[in-house]
Amino acid sequence: MMDDFPSELGQFTGTEKYYFNPLYRWMQYTDGVKHFAQHAGGGAYWFLDIVGTEMRSVMDKGEDFLCIDLVVADESAKILVTDGNDKKLWSRNINYTDCPAGSYKFFLVGGVLMLASEY
C-alpha cells in the first residue's frame, strides 16, 4: 500500500551495495535510494536524474553535505536543497509526478546519495 511508502523507506538503515548511472558516474546511491526510485509511483528515476545532473555544480561550490527534501502533494513536488543548516542552496518545482504523497529526506555526502535513515 502506497500510504505506507514513506514509513517503509525508514526501514533502510545501511546499504549492501552502491549503484550509479553511467551518465553521472560521480554520484553513487544506496539500496534505500534504489528502492525509492523503483517503487515510488511509476518509478522515480527522474529524481535521481535531477540530483545526478544538477547537484554536481552545487557541490563544486564547496558544499560537501547536501540535505535534499522532496515534498510531494497533489501530484506535484518540490525539491529543496540546503546545507543541512537551513541555508537554501537550490530548489525546483515539479509540475506532475505520480510519486506517493509525502515528505522524503535524502543526504548527498561525498558523492553518495542516501535516505536520511541510512546516514
TAVEN-V367617 format. One record per residue. RES is the residue in three letters. SS is DSSP state (a for helix, b for strand, c for the rest). PSI is psi in whole degrees, 0 to 359 (* if undefined). NEAR is the number of other C-alpha atoms within 12 Angstrom. Layout:
RES_SS_PSI_NEAR / RES_SS_PSI_NEAR
This chain:
MET_c_131_11 / MET_a_341_18 / ASP_a_332_15 / ASP_a_359_15 / PHE_a_311_24 / PRO_a_319_30 / SER_a_330_22 / GLU_a_322_22 / LEU_a_334_33 / GLY_c_347_24 / GLN_c_345_20 / PHE_c_119_23 / THR_c_7_18 / GLY_c_185_21 / THR_c_149_23 / GLU_c_341_13 / LYS_c_149_15 / TYR_c_143_20 / TYR_b_162_25 / PHE_b_162_24 / ASN_b_131_20 / PRO_c_342_12 / LEU_c_338_14 / TYR_b_75_21 / ARG_b_346_18 / TRP_b_339_25 / MET_b_129_30 / GLN_b_163_30 / TYR_b_161_39 / THR_c_175_34 / ASP_a_317_27 / GLY_a_319_39 / VAL_a_320_43 / LYS_a_316_30 / HIS_a_315_27 / PHE_a_309_37 / ALA_a_323_30 / GLN_a_328_20 / HIS_a_359_23 / ALA_c_98_33 / GLY_c_229_26 / GLY_c_10_15 / GLY_c_135_20 / ALA_c_36_26 / TYR_a_340_25 / TRP_a_324_25 / PHE_a_316_37 / LEU_a_321_37 / ASP_a_319_24 / ILE_a_312_28 / VAL_a_315_42 / GLY_a_331_28 / THR_a_333_20 / GLU_a_332_24 / MET_a_344_40 / ARG_a_316_28 / SER_a_327_18 / VAL_a_315_26 / MET_a_327_28 / ASP_c_346_15 / LYS_c_13_13 / GLY_c_5_14 / GLU_c_115_25 / ASP_c_358_22 / PHE_b_119_29 / LEU_b_135_39 / CYS_b_119_36 / ILE_b_117_39 / ASP_b_127_33 / LEU_b_116_37 / VAL_b_122_28 / VAL_b_128_29 / ALA_b_143_21 / ASP_c_42_16 / GLU_c_20_18 / SER_b_168_20 / ALA_b_160_28 / LYS_b_134_29 / ILE_b_124_31 / LEU_b_128_31 / VAL_b_127_34 / THR_b_175_27 / ASP_c_7_26 / GLY_c_349_22 / ASN_c_33_13 / ASP_c_12_14 / LYS_c_111_16 / LYS_b_128_19 / LEU_b_332_26 / TRP_b_151_26 / SER_b_159_23 / ARG_b_141_22 / ASN_b_139_21 / ILE_b_119_22 / ASN_c_327_15 / TYR_c_137_18 / THR_c_150_25 / ASP_c_14_25 / CYS_c_140_35 / PRO_c_142_31 / ALA_c_144_25 / GLY_b_177_27 / SER_b_129_25 / TYR_b_132_36 / LYS_b_133_33 / PHE_b_155_37 / PHE_b_140_35 / LEU_b_108_37 / VAL_b_122_28 / GLY_c_34_21 / GLY_c_11_28 / VAL_b_121_37 / LEU_b_129_42 / MET_b_158_42 / LEU_b_155_38 / ALA_a_324_31 / SER_a_345_24 / GLU_a_354_25 / TYR_c_*_25
